[in-house]
Amino acid sequence: VRRLPQPRRGERFPNNVQSFDDIVGRDAWEFSWRLLGTDVLYETVRLPNTRPTITLATPEGKFIDVPANQLKIMGDSYPFYRPDGGVECYVIEGITRQDWLPNYSAGKIVYWLDRHYFYPLRIEQYDYEGRLSTVEVCVAKYENPTLKDKGYAALISLYYDLSLDLMSYSIHDAHLVKEWSVKD
Protein backbone atom coordinates (compact mmCIF):
# COMPACT_ATOMS: atom_id res chain seq x y z
CA VAL A 1 0.00 0.00 0.00
CA ARG A 2 1.35 3.38 -0.95
CA ARG A 3 -0.37 6.40 0.51
CA LEU A 4 -0.38 9.58 -1.51
CA PRO A 5 0.04 12.90 0.31
CA GLN A 6 -3.30 14.73 0.57
CA PRO A 7 -2.54 17.63 -1.81
CA ARG A 8 -1.21 15.32 -4.55
CA ARG A 9 -4.27 13.08 -4.61
CA GLY A 10 -6.05 15.57 -6.86
CA GLU A 11 -3.26 15.88 -9.45
CA ARG A 12 -3.87 14.34 -12.87
CA PHE A 13 -2.13 11.16 -13.95
CA PRO A 14 0.29 11.70 -16.86
CA ASN A 15 -1.56 12.20 -20.16
CA ASN A 16 -4.93 11.72 -18.46
CA VAL A 17 -7.62 13.86 -16.97
CA GLN A 18 -8.40 11.68 -13.97
CA SER A 19 -6.59 11.79 -10.66
CA PHE A 20 -6.16 9.25 -7.88
CA ASP A 21 -9.15 10.75 -6.04
CA ASP A 22 -11.31 10.64 -9.18
CA ILE A 23 -10.77 6.90 -9.40
CA VAL A 24 -10.88 5.78 -5.76
CA GLY A 25 -13.17 8.46 -4.32
CA ARG A 26 -12.84 11.13 -1.70
CA ASP A 27 -13.33 11.19 2.05
CA ALA A 28 -16.58 12.98 2.87
CA TRP A 29 -15.21 14.72 5.98
CA GLU A 30 -12.64 16.59 3.89
CA PHE A 31 -15.45 18.74 2.43
CA SER A 32 -18.28 20.91 3.74
CA TRP A 33 -21.51 19.72 2.13
CA ARG A 34 -24.83 21.25 1.22
CA LEU A 35 -27.78 20.20 -0.90
CA LEU A 36 -28.20 22.41 -3.98
CA GLY A 37 -31.42 20.80 -5.18
CA THR A 38 -32.60 18.10 -7.55
CA ASP A 39 -32.19 17.49 -11.26
CA VAL A 40 -33.02 14.87 -13.87
CA LEU A 41 -30.31 13.37 -16.08
CA TYR A 42 -31.27 11.93 -19.44
CA GLU A 43 -27.80 11.10 -20.69
CA THR A 44 -24.27 11.15 -19.39
CA VAL A 45 -21.67 9.52 -21.64
CA ARG A 46 -22.50 10.33 -25.26
CA LEU A 47 -21.01 8.34 -28.10
CA PRO A 48 -20.77 10.11 -31.47
CA ASN A 49 -23.36 9.43 -34.17
CA THR A 50 -20.57 7.86 -36.19
CA ARG A 51 -20.23 5.17 -33.50
CA PRO A 52 -23.50 3.18 -33.59
CA THR A 53 -22.08 0.32 -31.49
CA ILE A 54 -19.55 -0.17 -28.74
CA THR A 55 -17.65 -3.42 -28.26
CA LEU A 56 -17.72 -4.72 -24.69
CA ALA A 57 -16.33 -7.87 -23.12
CA THR A 58 -18.40 -10.37 -21.17
CA PRO A 59 -17.22 -12.19 -18.02
CA GLU A 60 -16.92 -15.32 -20.18
CA GLY A 61 -14.28 -13.64 -22.34
CA LYS A 62 -16.44 -12.96 -25.38
CA PHE A 63 -16.75 -9.64 -27.17
CA ILE A 64 -20.16 -8.27 -28.07
CA ASP A 65 -21.28 -5.22 -30.01
CA VAL A 66 -23.83 -3.23 -28.03
CA PRO A 67 -25.91 -0.57 -29.79
CA ALA A 68 -24.75 2.74 -28.32
CA ASN A 69 -28.30 4.09 -28.17
CA GLN A 70 -29.28 1.19 -25.88
CA LEU A 71 -26.81 2.10 -23.12
CA LYS A 72 -28.83 3.45 -20.21
CA ILE A 73 -27.43 5.68 -17.47
CA MET A 74 -28.02 3.10 -14.71
CA GLY A 75 -28.14 -0.04 -16.86
CA ASP A 76 -31.11 -2.09 -17.96
CA SER A 77 -32.33 -3.34 -14.57
CA TYR A 78 -32.55 0.02 -12.73
CA PRO A 79 -36.12 0.12 -11.34
CA PHE A 80 -36.48 3.89 -10.90
CA TYR A 81 -36.31 5.33 -14.42
CA ARG A 82 -38.91 8.03 -14.97
CA PRO A 83 -41.49 7.35 -17.71
CA ASP A 84 -39.46 9.66 -19.99
CA GLY A 85 -36.25 7.68 -19.29
CA GLY A 86 -34.64 10.19 -16.94
CA VAL A 87 -32.88 9.49 -13.66
CA GLU A 88 -33.81 11.74 -10.75
CA CYS A 89 -30.76 13.04 -8.88
CA TYR A 90 -29.82 15.00 -5.82
CA VAL A 91 -27.28 17.71 -6.60
CA ILE A 92 -24.86 18.31 -3.74
CA GLU A 93 -21.91 20.64 -3.38
CA GLY A 94 -18.73 19.90 -1.49
CA ILE A 95 -16.43 22.80 -0.58
CA THR A 96 -12.86 21.71 0.14
CA ARG A 97 -11.96 22.08 3.81
CA GLN A 98 -8.54 23.71 3.94
CA ASP A 99 -7.90 22.29 7.41
CA TRP A 100 -8.08 18.79 5.88
CA LEU A 101 -6.87 19.42 2.31
CA PRO A 102 -4.60 22.47 2.12
CA ASN A 103 -3.68 23.33 -1.48
CA TYR A 104 -6.03 20.70 -2.93
CA SER A 105 -6.56 20.92 -6.69
CA ALA A 106 -10.33 21.57 -6.49
CA GLY A 107 -12.00 24.25 -4.44
CA LYS A 108 -15.47 22.85 -4.97
CA ILE A 109 -17.00 19.60 -6.26
CA VAL A 110 -20.61 19.17 -7.36
CA TYR A 111 -22.16 15.70 -7.51
CA TRP A 112 -25.30 14.45 -9.25
CA LEU A 113 -26.31 11.43 -7.16
CA ASP A 114 -29.04 9.02 -8.18
CA ARG A 115 -31.89 9.69 -5.74
CA HIS A 116 -32.41 6.08 -4.70
CA TYR A 117 -28.93 4.55 -4.39
CA PHE A 118 -26.80 7.74 -4.22
CA TYR A 119 -24.69 6.53 -7.13
CA PRO A 120 -22.61 9.42 -8.59
CA LEU A 121 -23.51 9.94 -12.26
CA ARG A 122 -21.93 13.35 -12.87
CA ILE A 123 -19.17 15.16 -11.00
CA GLU A 124 -18.01 18.71 -11.72
CA GLN A 125 -14.82 20.13 -10.21
CA TYR A 126 -14.24 23.86 -9.85
CA ASP A 127 -11.05 25.76 -9.10
CA TYR A 128 -10.75 28.24 -6.24
CA GLU A 129 -11.96 31.12 -8.46
CA GLY A 130 -15.18 29.21 -9.18
CA ARG A 131 -14.29 28.19 -12.76
CA LEU A 132 -15.41 24.78 -13.95
CA SER A 133 -12.27 22.72 -14.56
CA THR A 134 -13.21 19.06 -14.91
CA VAL A 135 -16.36 17.09 -15.70
CA GLU A 136 -16.77 13.37 -15.05
CA VAL A 137 -19.78 11.40 -16.25
CA CYS A 138 -20.49 7.71 -16.21
CA VAL A 139 -22.79 4.93 -17.30
CA ALA A 140 -23.38 2.50 -14.45
CA LYS A 141 -24.46 -1.13 -14.45
CA TYR A 142 -25.85 -3.41 -11.77
CA GLU A 143 -22.96 -5.83 -11.34
CA ASN A 144 -23.32 -7.45 -7.92
CA PRO A 145 -26.87 -8.35 -6.81
CA THR A 146 -25.65 -9.73 -3.46
CA LEU A 147 -24.77 -6.13 -2.49
CA LYS A 148 -28.38 -5.07 -3.21
CA ASP A 149 -28.55 -1.26 -3.69
CA LYS A 150 -24.74 -1.00 -3.40
CA GLY A 151 -24.20 -3.40 -6.33
CA TYR A 152 -23.75 -0.75 -9.03
CA ALA A 153 -20.41 -0.16 -10.71
CA ALA A 154 -19.17 2.11 -13.50
CA LEU A 155 -19.34 0.58 -16.95
CA ILE A 156 -17.98 3.67 -18.73
CA SER A 157 -16.36 6.71 -17.09
CA LEU A 158 -15.54 9.77 -19.14
CA TYR A 159 -13.39 12.66 -17.86
CA TYR A 160 -13.03 16.06 -19.54
CA ASP A 161 -10.53 18.77 -18.58
CA LEU A 162 -11.87 22.07 -19.93
CA SER A 163 -8.65 24.09 -19.72
CA LEU A 164 -6.61 21.48 -21.60
CA ASP A 165 -9.46 20.36 -23.88
CA LEU A 166 -8.38 16.85 -22.93
CA MET A 167 -10.68 13.88 -22.61
CA SER A 168 -9.90 10.47 -21.18
CA TYR A 169 -12.10 7.52 -20.41
CA SER A 170 -12.15 4.08 -18.88
CA ILE A 171 -14.34 1.09 -19.64
CA HIS A 172 -15.03 -1.42 -16.88
CA ASP A 173 -16.61 -4.38 -18.64
CA ALA A 174 -16.41 -8.14 -18.05
CA HIS A 175 -17.07 -7.88 -14.30
CA LEU A 176 -17.11 -11.24 -12.63
CA VAL A 177 -18.36 -11.61 -9.08
CA LYS A 178 -16.05 -14.03 -7.34
CA GLU A 179 -16.23 -15.48 -3.86
CA TRP A 180 -12.85 -15.52 -2.11
CA SER A 181 -11.97 -17.82 0.75
CA VAL A 182 -10.02 -16.68 3.80
CA LYS A 183 -7.04 -18.58 2.37
CA ASP A 184 -7.30 -16.68 -0.96
GIRA-V675924 format. One record per helix or strand of 2 or more residues. SS is the DSSP state (a for helix, b for strand). FROM is the first residue (numbers start at 1). LEN is the number of residues. Records with the same first field share a line. If there is no record, write none. Layout:
SS->FROM-LEN / FROM-LEN
This chain:
a->6-5 / 20-5 / 28-3 / 68-3 / 145-6
b->31-11 / 53-5 / 63-5 / 87-10 / 108-7 / 120-7 / 132-11 / 152-10 / 166-6
